[in-house]
């Protein structure tokens, strides 16, 4: 059994050369929002969900991105409503959000 039921990684890479990156789409703010929301819902901690920062996923043209393990499901998102849907559907009910998968 894994320490966490699900582990969510947000790409928070920022490119200095002006190339596209997830942080161009407020990935940092969306990460903070998700971390706070998961805590508010008491979904965080051992046996539950962990929200983590990650470096570049090398999929910059598809960003912003997050990936959820152990399922290895990749999502893109636009706003907090998309993240709420991922939390409710995938993290709480275990149902992948097809429209946001990349």
Buried (B, 14 or more C-beta within 10 A) or exposed (E): EEEBBBBBBBBBBEEEEEEEBBBBBBBBEBBEBBBEBBEEBEBBEEEBBBBEEBEBBEBBEBBBBBBBEEEEBBBBBEEBEBBBBBBEBBBEEEEBBEEBEE
